Amino acid sequence: MPSSAGRRGRPFQDHRLVVEAIIYRFRAGIPWRDLPESFGPWQTVWKRHRRFSGDGTWDKIHTRLLAEADAVGLIDWEVSVDSTVNRAHQHATNLPRGAGGPVELHEIAGRTA
């Protein structure tokens, strides 16, 4: 985890508590402001999450966890490919490419201007 040494402002609080708060927030699906007070100020948790997202800390943690799990054989690297075809409705294909909508809408918009 990154250190707050050499940074202006207050030193980082306990990383464990902040990471638990971030996990709790995503698991519960709540807004940042609704974090329980036991995690400390929600602004602190939000700022740390934003900082770690921006500087690549979460990516580094994820990469290391994957590497360690793969080394022990806990990851099964199977790939599933879905070849489902989604087709547009037959009436969804009658617009000219550059028009952006039915001609009638352009005529009505032109009259009101």
Backbone as numpy.savetxt, mean C-alpha at the origin, in Angstrom:
# Nx Ny Nz CAx CAy CAz Cx Cy Cz
16.95 -2.61 11.92 16.10 -1.43 11.92 17.00 -0.18 11.92
16.55 0.87 11.25 17.35 2.09 11.19 17.51 2.73 12.58
18.60 3.44 12.72 18.88 4.15 13.96 18.53 5.62 13.79
18.21 6.27 14.88 17.92 7.69 14.81 19.17 8.52 15.11
20.32 7.86 15.25 21.57 8.59 15.51 21.91 9.48 14.33
22.26 10.71 14.62 22.62 11.65 13.57 21.43 12.36 12.96
20.24 12.06 13.41 19.04 12.74 12.90 18.64 13.84 13.88
18.05 14.87 13.32 17.54 15.94 14.18 16.25 15.48 14.83
15.92 16.09 15.93 14.67 15.77 16.62 14.86 14.71 17.68
13.76 14.18 18.13 13.80 13.17 19.19 14.32 11.85 18.67
14.97 11.09 19.53 15.41 9.75 19.11 14.19 8.83 18.94
14.36 7.79 18.12 13.26 6.85 17.90 12.83 6.21 19.20
11.52 5.99 19.32 11.01 5.18 20.42 11.34 3.72 20.11
10.90 2.85 21.00 11.15 1.42 20.82 10.56 0.95 19.49
11.41 0.38 18.63 10.94 -0.10 17.32 9.88 -1.17 17.47
10.03 -2.02 18.47 9.09 -3.14 18.64 7.67 -2.63 18.85
7.50 -1.62 19.69 6.18 -1.08 19.97 5.57 -0.44 18.73
6.38 0.29 17.99 5.87 0.96 16.79 5.51 -0.06 15.71
6.33 -1.08 15.52 6.01 -2.12 14.53 4.75 -2.87 14.93
4.60 -3.15 16.22 3.36 -3.80 16.69 2.15 -2.92 16.41
2.29 -1.62 16.59 1.19 -0.69 16.32 0.84 -0.69 14.83
1.85 -0.72 13.97 1.61 -0.74 12.53 0.90 -2.03 12.14
1.37 -3.15 12.67 0.74 -4.43 12.38 -0.70 -4.45 12.88
-0.91 -3.93 14.09 -2.26 -3.87 14.66 -3.18 -3.04 13.77
-2.68 -1.91 13.29 -3.49 -1.02 12.47 -3.93 -1.71 11.18
-3.01 -2.39 10.51 -3.36 -3.07 9.27 -4.23 -4.29 9.51
-3.96 -5.01 10.58 -4.75 -6.20 10.88 -6.19 -5.84 11.25
-6.37 -4.76 12.00 -7.70 -4.34 12.44 -8.42 -3.53 11.37
-7.68 -2.98 10.41 -8.30 -2.19 9.35 -8.84 -0.87 9.85
-8.15 -0.24 10.77 -8.62 1.02 11.36 -7.80 2.19 10.85
-8.34 3.40 10.95 -7.55 4.58 10.60 -6.41 4.78 11.62
-5.40 5.53 11.21 -4.27 5.78 12.12 -4.74 6.41 13.42
-5.69 7.32 13.36 -6.15 8.04 14.55 -6.83 7.14 15.57
-7.27 5.96 15.15 -7.97 5.06 16.06 -7.07 4.04 16.73
-5.75 4.20 16.60 -4.84 3.29 17.31 -5.03 3.44 18.82
-5.01 2.34 19.55 -5.14 2.45 21.01 -4.00 3.28 21.60
-4.28 3.96 22.68 -3.30 4.84 23.31 -2.10 4.07 23.86
-2.25 2.77 24.06 -1.15 1.97 24.59 0.04 1.93 23.64
-0.18 2.24 22.37 0.90 2.27 21.38 1.60 3.62 21.33
1.10 4.59 22.06 1.66 5.93 22.02 0.91 6.78 21.00
1.43 7.97 20.72 0.75 8.86 19.76 0.68 8.24 18.37
-0.49 8.33 17.75 -0.67 7.73 16.44 0.22 8.43 15.41
0.51 9.73 15.64 1.35 10.47 14.69 2.75 9.87 14.63
3.26 9.41 15.77 4.58 8.79 15.81 4.60 7.51 14.98
3.56 6.72 15.14 3.47 5.45 14.41 3.35 5.73 12.91
2.51 6.69 12.55 2.33 7.03 11.14 3.62 7.54 10.53
4.33 8.44 11.24 5.57 9.00 10.71 6.62 7.92 10.51
6.73 7.00 11.46 7.73 5.93 11.33 7.37 5.03 10.16
6.09 4.69 10.01 5.67 3.85 8.88 5.99 4.56 7.56
5.69 5.84 7.48 5.93 6.59 6.26 7.43 6.67 5.96
8.24 6.89 7.00 9.69 6.97 6.81 10.24 5.63 6.34
9.80 4.54 6.98 10.30 3.22 6.61 9.84 2.82 5.22
8.66 3.28 4.81 8.19 2.99 3.46 9.01 3.75 2.43
9.35 4.98 2.75 10.09 5.82 1.80 11.55 5.44 1.64
12.19 5.02 2.73 13.62 4.73 2.64 13.93 3.27 2.33
12.91 2.45 2.13 13.12 1.06 1.74 13.33 0.09 2.88
13.09 0.52 4.11 13.29 -0.36 5.27 12.36 -1.57 5.20
11.09 -1.34 4.87 10.15 -2.47 4.81 10.58 -3.46 3.72
11.07 -2.96 2.60 11.54 -3.86 1.53 12.72 -4.70 1.99
13.64 -4.09 2.72 14.81 -4.82 3.23 14.38 -5.90 4.22
13.44 -5.55 5.11 12.95 -6.52 6.09 12.27 -7.68 5.38
11.44 -7.38 4.39 10.73 -8.41 3.65 11.70 -9.33 2.92
12.71 -8.74 2.29 13.71 -9.53 1.56 14.47 -10.46 2.50
14.85 -9.93 3.66 15.60 -10.77 4.61 14.74 -11.90 5.16
13.48 -11.59 5.49 12.59 -12.64 6.00 12.37 -13.73 4.96
12.19 -13.33 3.70 12.03 -14.33 2.63 13.28 -15.18 2.48
14.45 -14.55 2.54 15.71 -15.29 2.38 15.89 -16.29 3.52
15.60 -15.86 4.75 15.76 -16.77 5.90 14.75 -17.92 5.83
13.51 -17.62 5.45 12.50 -18.68 5.34 12.83 -19.64 4.21
13.35 -19.12 3.12 13.72 -19.98 1.99 14.92 -20.87 2.34
15.86 -20.33 3.12 17.03 -21.11 3.51 16.65 -22.30 4.38
15.60 -22.15 5.17 15.14 -23.22 6.05 14.19 -24.16 5.31
13.71 -23.74 4.14 12.80 -24.57 3.37 11.33 -24.36 3.70
11.00 -23.19 4.22 9.61 -22.91 4.60 8.77 -22.32 3.46
9.40 -22.02 2.35 8.68 -21.40 1.24 8.59 -22.39 0.09
7.38 -22.56 -0.42 7.16 -23.42 -1.59 6.95 -22.49 -2.78
7.88 -22.48 -3.72 7.87 -21.52 -4.81 7.07 -22.04 -6.01
5.82 -22.39 -5.79 4.95 -22.79 -6.90 4.24 -21.56 -7.43
4.02 -21.55 -8.73 3.34 -20.43 -9.37 2.05 -20.93 -9.97
0.98 -20.17 -9.73 -0.31 -20.51 -10.31 -0.69 -19.40 -11.29
-0.96 -19.78 -12.52 -1.31 -18.81 -13.55 -2.78 -18.99 -13.89
-3.50 -17.88 -13.85 -4.92 -17.90 -14.18 -5.08 -17.38 -15.61
-5.72 -18.16 -16.46 -5.89 -17.74 -17.84 -7.34 -17.33 -18.12
-7.99 -16.78 -17.13 -9.36 -16.31 -17.30 -9.40 -15.15 -18.28
-10.40 -15.14 -19.13 -10.57 -14.06 -20.10 -11.79 -13.24 -19.67
-11.59 -11.94 -19.52 -12.70 -11.04 -19.21 -13.04 -10.27 -20.47
-14.24 -10.44 -20.92 -14.66 -9.76 -22.14 -15.55 -8.57 -21.79
-15.48 -7.55 -22.64 -16.35 -6.40 -22.47 -17.74 -6.75 -22.97
-18.72 -6.07 -22.42 -20.09 -6.25 -22.87 -20.18 -5.79 -24.32
-21.10 -6.39 -25.10 -21.19 -6.08 -26.53 -21.48 -4.60 -26.78
-22.15 -3.92 -25.86 -22.47 -2.51 -26.06 -21.33 -1.60 -25.62
-20.29 -2.15 -25.04 -19.18 -1.33 -24.56 -18.17 -1.03 -25.67
-18.38 -1.56 -26.86 -17.39 -1.41 -27.92 -17.80 -0.44 -29.01
-18.84 0.34 -28.83 -19.33 1.17 -29.92 -18.86 2.62 -29.85
-17.83 2.93 -29.07 -17.33 4.30 -29.01 -16.13 4.46 -29.94
-16.08 5.57 -30.66 -14.87 5.84 -31.42 -13.70 6.08 -30.46
-12.50 5.78 -30.88 -11.34 5.86 -29.99 -11.12 7.25 -29.40
-11.17 8.29 -30.17 -10.83 9.62 -29.67 -12.01 10.41 -29.15
-13.23 9.86 -29.20 -14.41 10.65 -28.87 -14.57 10.84 -27.37
-14.31 9.83 -26.57 -14.50 9.95 -25.14 -15.95 9.84 -24.72
-16.83 9.45 -25.61 -18.24 9.30 -25.26 -19.10 9.37 -26.50
-20.39 9.12 -26.33 -21.30 9.17 -27.48 -21.33 10.56 -28.11
-21.58 10.60 -29.39 -21.62 11.86 -30.12 -22.69 12.77 -29.54
-23.81 12.19 -29.10 -24.90 12.99 -28.55 -24.43 13.83 -27.37
-23.57 13.27 -26.53 -23.09 14.01 -25.36 -22.24 15.20 -25.77
-21.45 15.05 -26.84 -20.63 16.17 -27.31 -21.50 17.27 -27.89
-22.58 16.87 -28.59 -23.47 17.88 -29.18 -24.19 18.65 -28.08
-24.64 17.95 -27.03 -25.34 18.62 -25.93 -24.39 19.56 -25.19
-23.18 19.13 -24.97 -22.19 19.96 -24.27 -21.87 21.20 -25.11
-21.81 21.05 -26.43 -21.52 22.19 -27.31 -22.62 23.22 -27.30
-23.88 22.82 -27.13 -24.99 23.76 -27.13 -25.06 24.57 -25.86
-24.63 23.99 -24.73 -24.75 24.69 -23.45 -23.61 25.70 -23.26
-22.54 25.57 -24.02 -21.38 26.45 -23.81 -21.61 27.80 -24.43
